[in-house]
Amino acid sequence: MVKDKVRRILKNYLNGKLRCTEFAITNSCIAKCSFCDIWKQSPKVFVDREKALCAIDRLAEFGVSHLTLTGGEPLMHPNIIEFVERATRHSMNNAVLVAAPQLLTRNDMIPRLEAAGCDLVSVSFDSGDPVTMAESRQIKNIMGEMETAMRQIQTTGLKTMASVLIWNDNYDRLDEVCARAVGMGFDVISLNYPTFSKSVVYALGGEGVSLSRENVIFALESAIALKKSKKYPIINSAISMQNIIDYLKDPASAKYPCFGGARVLFVDWFFDVRPCMQLPQVLGNILTMDESALMIPACNQCNMSWYRDFSTFFHGARTIPVLIEALSDSGRLL
């Protein structure tokens, strides 16, 4: 199964069709994060099962080789396992994002995800302090629930990622946060760069991420040093993080523009395809659109981590050092 997924990535990369997608399957969420307004949205939407399966089929046709199922809280969708299974059937590398870890320990969710072919469980991890985590996500005993889930996952073949948002509480203490994540048994750590979005479907912001550019740069420089020291399994490319630093200092100096919409996509719970969570434009509906609608120019308007990190893989010769760095990290996820 893993070999098939790796072969699909390589095949699509070599033929110029490789794409990555975040598919938000619901806007319903247990967490009430101060830096995300999705939980405030009404009405609550859960994607239709049959349409979602067709959407995954269409994404496969478009060359999507990595699919992240997100939300809201994707584990709240009653058909989450079927969506993972469909991605696996297409040999898509796939990940499920989790904001409320208690959902992992209910209804045999962990063994079902493993059996469905899930490659990665990504858990939101804002702080090494249980009180701060509970306040940040407005979920009581979230750290205790996370520890329970991690113990169960470690008896399986699932890989885990601590998804760390850089925010006011941790920008100057990433070493401490990473140490806690590794201590809990996470296989890898990803860093999410603080950003604001007035998107009608994915509003982001709030006081918690109101960091100065200087503080964000400080955090990223610290992260680069931690990655290069090999102290922690941070999977963000050092090259990409430096690119974000360059962007924050002077947008024109960023060497790697973002291919959001062309190579990295966001599909919302209405099946509309957007360049990313940030931009308001809709490129089409995944159930009906033509692949040619994705041929849009590169963008340099924000520092959204997932989209900008993946985009560094599509810059011709400049991508070679990024690929070398990624290959050295890949062993942790295979």
Rosetta blueprint (number, residue, H / E / L):
1 M L
2 V H
3 K H
4 D H
5 K H
6 V H
7 R H
8 R H
9 I H
10 L H
11 K H
12 N H
13 Y H
14 L H
15 N L
16 G L
17 K L
18 L L
19 R E
20 C E
21 T E
22 E E
23 F E
24 A E
25 I L
26 T E
27 N L
28 S L
29 C L
30 I L
31 A L
32 K L
33 C L
34 S L
35 F L
36 C E
37 D L
38 I H
39 W H
40 K H
41 Q L
42 S L
43 P L
44 K L
45 V L
46 F E
47 V L
48 D L
49 R H
50 E H
51 K H
52 A H
53 L H
54 C H
55 A H
56 I H
57 D H
58 R H
59 L H
60 A H
61 E H
62 F L
63 G L
64 V E
65 S E
66 H E
67 L E
68 T E
69 L E
70 T E
71 G L
72 G L
73 E L
74 P H
75 L H
76 M H
77 H L
78 P L
79 N L
80 I H
81 I H
82 E H
83 F H
84 V H
85 E H
86 R H
87 A H
88 T H
89 R H
90 H L
91 S L
92 M L
93 N E
94 N E
95 A E
96 V E
97 L E
98 V E
99 A L
100 A L
101 P H
102 Q H
103 L H
104 L H
105 T H
106 R L
107 N L
108 D L
109 M H
110 I H
111 P H
112 R H
113 L H
114 E H
115 A H
116 A H
117 G L
118 C L
119 D L
120 L E
121 V E
122 S E
123 V E
124 S E
125 F L
126 D L
127 S L
128 G L
129 D L
130 P H
131 V H
132 T H
133 M H
134 A H
135 E H
136 S H
137 R H
138 Q L
139 I L
140 K L
141 N L
142 I H
143 M H
144 G H
145 E H
146 M H
147 E H
148 T H
149 A H
150 M H
151 R H
152 Q H
153 I H
154 Q L
155 T L
156 T L
157 G L
158 L L
159 K E
160 T E
161 M E
162 A E
163 S E
164 V E
165 L E
166 I L
167 W L
168 N L
169 D L
170 N L
171 Y L
172 D L
173 R L
174 L H
175 D H
176 E H
177 V H
178 C H
179 A H
180 R H
181 A H
182 V H
183 G H
184 M L
185 G L
186 F L
187 D L
188 V E
189 I E
190 S E
191 L E
192 N E
193 Y L
194 P L
195 T L
196 F L
197 S E
198 K L
199 S L
200 V L
201 V L
202 Y L
203 A L
204 L E
205 G L
206 G L
207 E H
208 G H
209 V H
210 S L
211 L L
212 S L
213 R H
214 E H
215 N H
216 V H
217 I H
218 F H
219 A H
220 L H
221 E H
222 S H
223 A H
224 I H
225 A H
226 L H
227 K H
228 K H
229 S H
230 K L
231 K L
232 Y L
233 P L
234 I E
235 I L
236 N L
237 S L
238 A H
239 I H
240 S H
241 M H
242 Q H
243 N H
244 I H
245 I H
246 D H
247 Y H
248 L H
249 K H
250 D L
251 P H
252 A H
253 S H
254 A L
255 K L
256 Y L
257 P L
258 C E
259 F L
260 G E
261 G L
262 A L
263 R L
264 V E
265 L E
266 F E
267 V E
268 D L
269 W L
270 F L
271 F L
272 D E
273 V E
274 R E
275 P L
276 C L
277 M L
278 Q L
279 L L
280 P L
281 Q L
282 V L
283 L L
284 G E
285 N E
286 I L
287 L L
288 T L
289 M L
290 D L
291 E H
292 S H
293 A H
294 L H
295 M L
296 I L
297 P L
298 A L
299 C E
300 N L
301 Q L
302 C L
303 N L
304 M L
305 S H
306 W H
307 Y H
308 R H
309 D H
310 F H
311 S H
312 T H
313 F H
314 F H
315 H L
316 G H
317 A H
318 R H
319 T H
320 I H
321 P H
322 V H
323 L H
324 I H
325 E H
326 A H
327 L H
328 S H
329 D H
330 S H
331 G L
332 R L
333 L L
334 L L
